[in-house]
Amino acid sequence: VPNGADTTHPAAPMLPDDPARPLTLVYAGAHGPANGLDRVLDAAERIGVDGGVRFLMVGDGPLRQSLQDAAAERRLDHVTFVGSLPKAELRNVFATADAGLMVL
């Protein structure tokens, strides 16, 4: 299954387990018009940089650069963009996440 999970390899979180770290929400996928990622930026702005939530945006697509520019312009320092990653590395991203985002 191309988009399935590979459960044969253990995951290692990208960040150390720290009870003081912010809640980490991860979106992994295309950064295109149908994905509604501008709403993630809206939510990040409403929560604020000191709201205890970090957004990790993994993937690429035609809107990635404009989303990054908008996040920088809005000073959303708690939103981090990561390019596309091999599936083998995604398990570590998901192990770091407290929750995943599905936005359409």
C-alpha positions as CSV (number, residue, x, y, z in Angstrom):
1,V,0.0,0.0,0.0
2,P,1.9,3.1,-1.2
3,N,0.4,5.4,1.5
4,G,0.3,2.8,4.2
5,A,2.3,2.7,7.4
6,D,5.4,0.5,7.6
7,T,5.2,-1.1,11.1
8,T,8.3,-3.2,10.7
9,H,10.7,-0.4,11.7
10,P,10.6,1.3,15.1
11,A,10.1,5.0,15.2
12,A,12.4,7.5,17.0
13,P,10.9,10.8,17.9
14,M,12.7,13.8,16.3
15,L,12.6,15.6,19.7
16,P,13.4,14.4,23.2
17,D,10.5,13.6,25.4
18,D,10.0,16.8,27.4
19,P,6.8,17.5,29.4
20,A,7.4,21.3,28.9
21,R,7.6,21.1,25.1
22,P,4.6,22.5,23.2
23,L,1.8,20.4,21.8
24,T,3.1,19.4,18.3
25,L,0.6,19.2,15.4
26,V,1.8,17.7,12.2
27,Y,0.5,18.0,8.6
28,A,2.2,15.8,6.1
29,G,1.2,15.9,2.5
30,A,0.7,18.1,-0.5
31,H,0.8,21.9,-0.1
32,G,-1.7,22.7,-2.8
33,P,-5.0,24.7,-3.3
34,A,-7.2,21.7,-2.3
35,N,-5.4,21.2,1.0
36,G,-6.7,24.3,2.8
37,L,-3.4,25.0,4.6
38,D,-4.2,28.7,4.8
39,R,-6.6,27.6,7.6
40,V,-3.8,26.1,9.5
41,L,-2.0,29.5,9.4
42,D,-5.3,31.1,10.5
43,A,-5.5,28.7,13.5
44,A,-1.8,29.3,14.3
45,E,-2.4,33.0,14.3
46,R,-5.4,32.7,16.6
47,I,-3.5,30.5,19.0
48,G,-0.5,32.7,19.1
49,V,3.2,32.0,19.4
50,D,2.9,31.7,23.2
51,G,-0.2,29.4,23.0
52,G,1.8,26.2,23.7
53,V,1.2,24.7,20.2
54,R,3.7,24.1,17.5
55,F,2.7,23.3,13.9
56,L,5.0,21.2,11.7
57,M,4.2,21.3,8.0
58,V,5.9,18.5,6.0
59,G,5.7,18.2,2.3
60,D,5.8,20.3,-0.9
61,G,3.5,21.6,-3.5
62,P,2.6,24.7,-5.6
63,L,1.6,26.8,-2.5
64,R,4.4,25.9,-0.1
65,Q,6.5,29.0,-0.8
66,S,3.5,31.4,-0.5
67,L,2.4,29.6,2.7
68,Q,5.9,30.0,4.1
69,D,6.0,33.7,3.1
70,A,2.6,34.2,4.7
71,A,3.7,32.5,7.9
72,A,6.8,34.7,8.0
73,E,4.8,37.9,7.3
74,R,2.4,37.0,10.1
75,R,5.3,36.2,12.4
76,L,4.1,32.7,13.0
77,D,7.4,31.4,14.5
78,H,5.6,28.3,15.9
79,V,4.9,27.1,12.3
80,T,7.8,25.2,10.8
81,F,7.9,24.0,7.2
82,V,9.9,20.9,6.3
83,G,10.3,19.8,2.7
84,S,9.3,16.4,1.4
85,L,10.8,13.5,3.3
86,P,11.3,9.9,2.4
87,K,8.7,7.6,4.0
88,A,11.4,6.0,6.2
89,E,11.8,9.4,7.9
90,L,8.1,10.2,8.2
91,R,7.7,7.6,11.0
92,N,10.0,9.8,13.1
93,V,8.0,12.9,12.3
94,F,4.8,11.1,13.3
95,A,6.4,9.7,16.5
96,T,7.2,13.4,17.4
97,A,3.6,14.5,16.8
98,D,1.0,14.7,19.5
99,A,-1.7,14.8,16.8
100,G,-2.0,14.9,13.0
101,L,-3.8,17.4,10.9
102,M,-6.1,16.5,8.1
103,V,-7.1,19.7,6.3
104,L,-9.2,19.9,3.1
